[in-house]
C-alpha cells in the first residue's frame, strides 16, 4: 500500500468509487466506521460503509482496502453483500462525528469537528490521526478560524453528544446529489436527523424529500411546523407534492394547502383531482411553454434552466395564450435535439413534431407507458377535451408510478439478511 497517501481526510473520501481487482466499479464510499475506545486509545478505523447497486449499504473492512487516492478506492476479494448494521461500539464519522463540540489542548480553543483524517499505523491498522476543528464565526467573519490538531490533543472526541449541530454535515451534504443526501438522512439517528432537517433550507429539504421513501416523507413533514411544511411543499414539484399531501391525514392536508401560495395549491389540487396512476395524476404542470412567435434561441434559453430535469428539458410546447397551464390550445411540441440543428432565429413553430399525439389526463399508466415506448419519447403533452395543455408526463414520472409502492424504502432498507459476521 505504499502508493496510498499517508493521510486521508474522510469528507474527501465520501462519494469516491470503489473498484474491485478487475477494475470494475462495485460501490461508492458513503461513510467511515471507527471505534472510539477512550481518550487514551487512538481511535481505530474499522472499515467503510459502501453503497452498492440498489442503494444497499454494506461494510467493507479496512483490511480489504488496497489503495486510496484522490479519485478512487481499490479493494481485494469479493464484497460481502450483507446489509450494514451499526454496532453500539461503532461510530460513523460523517453521520455522528462531524459537528461534535470539542476543545483543543493546551490552547483551550473550542469549536466543532468539520473533518477527520486517518492514517495507516506501523502495524498496518488504520487509525484516526488528525481532527479538523472550526471555531465559531466572530464578528463579520463568515467562517471561524480553523485548526488541525492531533487526535490526542482534542478533548470531547469520544464523548457522546446530547445535542449536536449540523453545520458541517450540511456542508458535506450540499456537495451531494439529492438522492445521496436523502440516503444519508434516512440512515441518521433520530435526534441527528431532526437537527439536520432543521438546518436545511426549504429548497434543499424539498429536493431531499422528493428522494426519500414515502414513510420518511410523511414523518418529516408532520414534525415541521405548518408554516414551514407549506413552504417546503411549495418548493417541491407539484406532482411530488400532490403525492405527499395525499398520504397525509385529511385535516393536515387541508391545513397545508390553505397555507400554500394559491397558485401552487391550485396546481396540487388539480393533480389530486385525477384518479391515481393516470396521466393527469402523474403529469408535471410546469413544462417549458412558448408562444407561437418564440424562436429557437428563446427555446434554448428556457431549457438552460438548471432546475429542469433532463426529461422536461427534452421537449418544448407551443401554445396559444395563456401560457400557464391550462393554456390556450396546444399547437404542438418540438424536440430540443431538432432545435439544436436549426438557426437561432427560426421560429419553434416551424419545427414542431407533427407526428406526436397528445395524451388525455384519463389515460392509464399502461397507455402512457405504451405511448412513450412506441414513439421513443422521454416526455409527452397532456391535453383536455378542448386541446389545452394541462402538463407533460415524463419518463421519470412514469417510472415513479410503475415501480412497486415505496420502492425508495425497499432500496434503502433491503430485507433483513443479517449483519456482519
C-alpha positions as CSV (number, residue, x, y, z in Angstrom):
1,X,0.0,0.0,0.0
2,X,3.0,2.3,-0.5
3,X,1.2,4.3,-3.1
4,X,-1.7,5.2,-0.8
5,X,-1.4,8.7,0.7
6,X,-0.2,8.7,4.3
7,X,-3.2,10.8,5.4
8,X,-6.7,10.6,4.1
9,X,-9.5,13.1,5.1
10,X,-12.9,11.4,5.4
11,X,-15.0,14.2,4.0
12,X,-13.0,14.0,0.7
13,X,-13.2,10.2,0.7
14,X,-17.0,10.1,0.8
15,X,-18.5,9.6,-2.7
16,X,-15.4,8.1,-4.2
17,X,-16.0,5.0,-6.4
18,X,-14.7,1.6,-5.1
19,X,-13.1,-0.7,-7.7
20,X,-12.5,-4.5,-7.5
21,X,-9.3,-6.2,-8.6
22,X,-10.6,-6.5,-12.2
23,X,-11.0,-2.7,-12.3
24,X,-14.8,-2.7,-12.2
25,X,-16.6,-0.2,-10.1
26,X,-18.6,-2.1,-7.5
27,X,-19.7,0.5,-4.9
28,X,-19.3,4.1,-3.6
29,X,-17.9,5.2,-0.2
30,X,-20.7,6.6,2.0
31,X,-19.1,6.8,5.4
32,X,-16.2,5.5,7.6
33,X,-16.7,3.3,10.7
34,X,-14.4,3.9,13.7
35,X,-14.1,2.6,17.2
36,X,-13.9,5.4,19.7
37,X,-12.5,3.5,22.7
38,X,-11.3,6.1,25.1
39,X,-9.4,9.4,25.2
40,X,-6.2,7.4,25.9
41,X,-6.5,5.0,22.9
42,X,-6.2,6.2,19.4
43,X,-9.5,5.6,17.5
44,X,-9.2,2.6,15.1
45,X,-10.8,2.8,11.7
46,X,-12.7,-0.5,11.2
47,X,-13.9,-0.1,7.6
48,X,-16.0,1.7,5.1
49,X,-19.8,1.9,4.7
50,X,-20.2,1.4,0.9
51,X,-23.3,1.7,-1.3
52,X,-23.8,-0.9,-3.9
53,X,-26.4,-1.3,-6.6
54,X,-29.9,-0.8,-5.3
55,X,-28.7,1.6,-2.6
56,X,-27.9,-1.3,-0.3
57,X,-25.3,-0.3,2.3
58,X,-22.6,-2.8,3.1
59,X,-19.5,-3.0,5.3
60,X,-16.0,-3.1,3.7
61,X,-13.3,-3.9,6.3
62,X,-10.1,-1.7,6.0
63,X,-8.1,-5.0,5.8
64,X,-9.7,-5.3,2.3
65,X,-8.6,-1.8,1.1
66,X,-5.5,-2.0,-1.0
67,X,-5.3,1.5,-2.4
68,X,-6.8,5.0,-1.8
69,X,-6.1,8.2,-3.8
70,X,-8.0,11.4,-4.7
71,X,-10.2,9.7,-7.2
72,X,-10.9,6.1,-6.1
73,X,-10.6,3.3,-3.6
74,X,-9.5,-0.2,-4.6
75,X,-10.2,-3.4,-2.7
76,X,-9.3,-7.0,-2.9
77,X,-11.5,-10.1,-2.8
78,X,-15.3,-10.3,-3.1
79,X,-17.8,-8.0,-1.4
80,X,-19.9,-9.3,1.5
81,X,-23.4,-8.2,0.5
82,X,-24.9,-8.4,3.9
83,X,-26.6,-5.2,4.9
84,X,-24.5,-2.9,7.2
85,X,-25.8,-2.8,10.7
86,X,-24.0,-0.4,13.1
87,X,-22.9,-1.8,16.4
88,X,-23.2,0.1,19.7
89,X,-19.3,0.3,19.9
90,X,-19.0,1.9,16.5
91,X,-19.2,5.5,15.4
92,X,-19.9,6.8,11.8
93,X,-17.6,9.7,11.0
94,X,-19.9,11.6,8.7
95,X,-23.1,10.9,10.4
96,X,-22.0,11.2,14.1
97,X,-18.6,12.8,14.5
98,X,-19.0,15.9,12.3
99,X,-20.3,18.9,14.3
100,X,-19.2,17.5,17.7
101,X,-18.2,20.1,20.1
102,X,-14.5,19.7,21.1
103,X,-11.7,21.6,22.8
104,X,-8.1,21.6,21.6
105,X,-5.4,21.3,24.4
106,X,-3.3,23.0,25.6
107,X,-4.6,26.1,23.8
108,X,-8.2,25.7,25.1
109,X,-9.6,26.6,21.6
110,X,-13.2,25.3,21.3
111,X,-15.1,24.5,18.1
112,X,-16.8,21.8,16.1
113,X,-15.4,19.0,14.1
114,X,-15.6,19.5,10.4
115,X,-13.3,16.7,9.1
116,X,-11.3,13.8,10.4
117,X,-8.0,12.4,9.0
118,X,-7.0,8.8,9.1
119,X,-3.6,7.2,8.6
120,X,-2.1,3.7,8.4
121,X,-0.1,2.8,11.5
122,X,3.1,0.7,11.6
123,X,1.0,-2.4,12.4
124,X,-1.0,-1.8,9.2
125,X,-4.1,-0.8,11.1
126,X,-5.9,2.4,10.0
127,X,-6.4,5.0,12.9
128,X,-7.8,8.4,13.4
129,X,-4.7,10.7,13.4
130,X,-5.9,14.3,13.0
131,X,-9.1,16.3,13.7
132,X,-10.0,19.4,11.8
133,X,-11.9,21.9,14.1
134,X,-13.7,25.1,13.2
135,X,-14.1,27.9,15.7
136,X,-17.4,29.7,15.8
137,X,-17.7,32.7,13.5
138,X,-16.8,36.0,15.1
139,X,-17.9,39.5,14.2
140,X,-18.3,39.9,10.5
141,X,-16.4,36.8,9.6
142,X,-18.5,34.3,7.6
143,X,-16.4,31.4,8.9
144,X,-14.5,30.9,12.1
145,X,-10.8,30.2,12.2
146,X,-9.9,26.5,11.5
147,X,-7.3,24.2,13.2
148,X,-6.0,20.7,12.5
149,X,-4.9,19.0,15.7
150,X,-3.5,15.7,16.7
151,X,-6.3,13.4,18.0
152,X,-4.7,13.1,21.4
153,X,-4.9,16.9,21.9
154,X,-8.7,17.0,21.2
155,X,-11.0,16.7,24.2
156,X,-14.6,15.6,23.7
157,X,-13.9,13.4,20.7
158,X,-15.2,10.2,22.4
159,X,-18.0,11.9,24.3
160,X,-21.5,11.1,23.2
161,X,-23.1,14.5,22.3
162,X,-26.5,15.1,23.8
163,X,-27.0,18.0,21.4
164,X,-25.1,18.0,18.2
165,X,-25.2,20.7,15.5
166,X,-25.4,20.1,11.8
167,X,-23.4,22.8,10.1
168,X,-20.5,20.6,8.9
169,X,-22.7,17.7,7.9
170,X,-25.0,20.1,5.9
171,X,-21.9,21.5,4.1
172,X,-20.9,17.9,3.1
173,X,-24.5,17.1,2.0
174,X,-24.7,20.2,-0.1
175,X,-22.0,18.7,-2.3
176,X,-24.1,15.5,-2.9
177,X,-26.9,14.8,-5.3
178,X,-30.3,15.0,-3.6
179,X,-30.7,11.2,-3.8
180,X,-27.4,10.6,-2.0
181,X,-28.2,13.3,0.7
182,X,-31.6,11.7,1.2
183,X,-30.0,8.3,1.8
184,X,-27.7,9.8,4.4
185,X,-30.6,11.5,6.2
186,X,-32.5,8.2,6.1
187,X,-29.7,6.5,8.0
188,X,-29.1,9.1,10.7
189,X,-30.2,8.6,14.3
190,X,-33.5,10.3,15.1
191,X,-32.0,13.3,17.0
192,X,-29.3,13.8,14.5
193,X,-31.8,13.7,11.7
194,X,-34.0,16.3,13.4
195,X,-31.0,18.7,13.7
196,X,-30.2,18.2,10.0
197,X,-33.8,18.8,8.9
198,X,-34.0,21.9,11.0
199,X,-30.8,23.3,9.5
200,X,-31.6,22.6,5.8
201,X,-33.0,25.4,3.8
202,X,-36.5,24.9,2.3
203,X,-35.4,24.4,-1.3
204,X,-32.8,21.8,-0.3
205,X,-35.2,20.0,2.0
206,X,-37.7,19.8,-0.8
207,X,-35.1,18.3,-3.1
208,X,-34.2,15.7,-0.5
209,X,-37.9,14.9,0.4
210,X,-38.6,14.0,-3.2
211,X,-35.9,11.3,-3.0
212,X,-37.0,9.8,0.4
213,X,-39.3,6.8,0.9
214,X,-43.0,7.7,1.5
215,X,-42.9,6.9,5.2
216,X,-39.9,9.2,5.8
217,X,-41.6,12.0,3.8
218,X,-44.7,11.9,5.9
219,X,-42.8,11.6,9.2
220,X,-40.5,14.6,8.4
221,X,-43.4,16.8,7.2
222,X,-45.5,16.0,10.2
223,X,-42.7,17.1,12.5
224,X,-42.3,20.5,10.8
225,X,-44.5,23.4,11.9
226,X,-47.3,24.0,9.5
227,X,-45.9,27.2,8.0
228,X,-42.5,25.7,7.2
229,X,-44.2,22.5,5.9
230,X,-46.2,24.6,3.5
231,X,-43.1,26.5,2.3
232,X,-41.3,23.2,1.7
233,X,-44.3,21.8,-0.3
234,X,-44.2,24.9,-2.5
235,X,-40.6,24.2,-3.3
236,X,-41.4,20.6,-4.4
237,X,-42.5,19.8,-7.9
238,X,-46.3,19.8,-8.0
239,X,-46.7,16.1,-8.8
240,X,-44.4,15.1,-5.9
241,X,-46.2,17.5,-3.5
242,X,-49.5,16.1,-4.6
243,X,-48.4,12.5,-3.9
244,X,-47.1,13.5,-0.5
245,X,-50.2,15.5,0.6
246,X,-52.3,12.6,-0.5
247,X,-50.5,10.4,2.1
248,X,-51.3,12.9,5.0
249,X,-54.3,12.9,7.2
250,X,-57.2,14.9,5.6
251,X,-57.2,17.7,8.2
252,X,-53.4,18.1,7.9
253,X,-53.6,18.1,4.1
254,X,-56.3,20.8,4.1
255,X,-54.3,23.0,6.6
256,X,-51.2,22.8,4.5
257,X,-53.0,23.5,1.2
258,X,-54.6,26.6,2.8
259,X,-51.2,27.9,3.9
260,X,-49.5,27.4,0.4
261,X,-49.4,30.1,-2.2
262,X,-52.7,30.0,-4.1
263,X,-51.1,29.2,-7.5
264,X,-49.0,26.3,-6.0
265,X,-52.0,24.9,-4.1
266,X,-54.2,25.1,-7.2
267,X,-51.7,23.0,-9.2
268,X,-51.6,20.4,-6.4
269,X,-55.4,20.3,-6.1
270,X,-55.7,19.8,-9.8
271,X,-53.3,16.9,-9.9
272,X,-55.1,15.3,-6.9
273,X,-58.4,15.5,-8.7
274,X,-57.3,12.8,-11.2
275,X,-57.5,9.1,-10.5
276,X,-54.3,7.5,-9.3
277,X,-52.0,6.1,-11.9
278,X,-53.4,8.2,-14.7
279,X,-51.6,10.7,-16.9
280,X,-53.4,13.6,-15.1
281,X,-52.2,12.4,-11.7
282,X,-48.6,11.8,-12.7
283,X,-48.0,14.8,-15.0
284,X,-45.9,17.8,-14.3
285,X,-47.9,21.0,-14.7
286,X,-44.9,23.3,-15.5
287,X,-43.3,22.1,-18.7
288,X,-41.5,24.6,-21.0
289,X,-44.2,26.5,-22.8
290,X,-43.7,29.0,-25.6
291,X,-45.9,31.3,-27.7
292,X,-46.1,30.9,-31.5
293,X,-43.7,33.7,-32.0
294,X,-40.9,32.2,-30.0
295,X,-37.6,31.4,-31.7
296,X,-35.2,28.6,-31.4
297,X,-32.9,31.0,-29.3
298,X,-35.9,31.6,-27.0
299,X,-36.4,27.8,-26.6
300,X,-32.8,27.1,-25.9
301,X,-32.6,29.9,-23.3
302,X,-35.6,28.3,-21.5
303,X,-34.2,24.8,-21.3
304,X,-30.9,26.0,-19.9
305,X,-32.8,26.4,-16.6
306,X,-30.8,24.1,-14.2
307,X,-33.9,23.2,-12.2
308,X,-35.4,21.4,-15.2
309,X,-34.9,17.6,-15.3
310,X,-33.3,16.2,-18.5
311,X,-36.7,14.7,-19.5
312,X,-38.6,18.0,-19.0
313,X,-35.9,19.9,-21.0
314,X,-36.1,17.5,-23.9
315,X,-39.4,19.0,-25.3
316,X,-40.9,22.5,-25.5
317,X,-44.6,23.1,-26.1
318,X,-46.0,25.8,-28.3
319,X,-49.4,27.1,-27.2
320,X,-51.9,29.9,-27.7
321,X,-52.3,32.4,-24.8
322,X,-52.5,32.0,-21.8
323,X,-49.1,30.2,-21.4
324,X,-49.8,28.9,-17.9
325,X,-51.5,25.6,-17.6
326,X,-54.2,25.0,-18.5
327,X,-53.0,27.0,-21.5
328,X,-54.7,28.1,-24.7
329,X,-54.8,25.5,-27.5
330,X,-51.7,23.4,-27.9
331,X,-50.2,23.9,-31.3
332,X,-47.5,21.2,-31.0
333,X,-44.3,20.1,-29.3
334,X,-40.7,20.4,-30.6
335,X,-37.7,18.3,-29.7
336,X,-34.7,20.1,-28.4
337,X,-32.5,17.8,-30.4
338,X,-34.2,19.0,-33.6
339,X,-34.0,22.7,-32.5
340,X,-30.2,22.4,-32.0
341,X,-29.9,21.8,-35.8
342,X,-31.9,24.9,-36.6
343,X,-30.7,28.6,-36.9
344,X,-31.4,30.5,-33.7
345,X,-33.7,32.9,-35.5
346,X,-36.0,30.1,-36.7
347,X,-39.5,30.0,-35.2
348,X,-40.0,27.0,-33.0
349,X,-43.5,26.7,-34.6
350,X,-41.7,25.7,-37.8
351,X,-40.0,22.7,-36.2
352,X,-42.9,21.0,-34.4
353,X,-43.2,17.2,-34.4
354,X,-46.4,16.8,-36.3
355,X,-46.5,13.1,-35.7
356,X,-46.8,13.4,-31.9
357,X,-50.3,12.8,-30.5
358,X,-51.0,14.2,-27.0
359,X,-52.3,12.1,-24.1
360,X,-55.5,12.7,-22.3
361,X,-55.5,13.0,-18.5
362,X,-57.6,9.9,-18.0
363,X,-55.1,7.7,-19.9
364,X,-54.0,4.9,-17.6
365,X,-50.4,4.1,-16.7
366,X,-50.2,1.2,-19.3
367,X,-51.4,3.6,-22.0
368,X,-48.8,6.2,-21.0
369,X,-46.0,3.6,-21.0
370,X,-47.0,2.2,-24.4
371,X,-47.3,5.7,-25.8
372,X,-43.7,6.7,-24.7
373,X,-42.3,3.4,-25.7
374,X,-44.0,3.3,-29.1
375,X,-42.7,6.7,-30.1
376,X,-39.4,6.6,-28.3
377,X,-40.3,9.6,-26.2
378,X,-39.0,10.8,-22.8
379,X,-42.0,13.2,-22.4
380,X,-45.4,13.7,-23.9
381,X,-48.0,16.5,-23.6
382,X,-51.3,16.0,-21.7
383,X,-54.3,18.0,-23.0
384,X,-58.0,18.3,-22.1
385,X,-61.0,17.9,-24.4
386,X,-60.5,21.4,-25.8
387,X,-56.9,20.8,-26.7
388,X,-55.5,22.9,-23.9
389,X,-52.2,21.9,-22.5
390,X,-52.5,20.6,-18.9
391,X,-49.0,19.4,-18.3
392,X,-46.5,16.9,-19.5
393,X,-45.8,13.3,-18.4
394,X,-42.1,12.5,-18.3
395,X,-40.4,9.1,-18.3
396,X,-39.2,9.7,-14.7
397,X,-42.8,10.4,-13.6
398,X,-43.8,7.2,-15.2
399,X,-41.1,5.1,-13.5
400,X,-42.0,6.6,-10.1
401,X,-45.6,5.2,-10.5
402,X,-44.7,1.9,-12.2
403,X,-42.2,0.8,-9.6
404,X,-43.5,-1.0,-6.6
405,X,-45.1,1.1,-3.8
406,X,-42.5,2.6,-1.6
407,X,-39.7,1.5,-3.9
408,X,-37.3,4.0,-2.4
409,X,-38.0,2.4,1.0
410,X,-37.1,-1.0,-0.4
411,X,-34.0,0.4,-2.0
412,X,-32.6,2.0,1.2
413,X,-33.8,-0.8,3.5
414,X,-33.3,-4.2,1.9
415,X,-34.7,-7.3,3.6
416,X,-33.3,-8.4,6.9
417,X,-30.4,-10.6,5.9
418,X,-28.2,-10.1,8.9
419,X,-25.3,-8.0,10.0
420,X,-21.6,-8.5,9.7
421,X,-20.1,-11.9,10.6
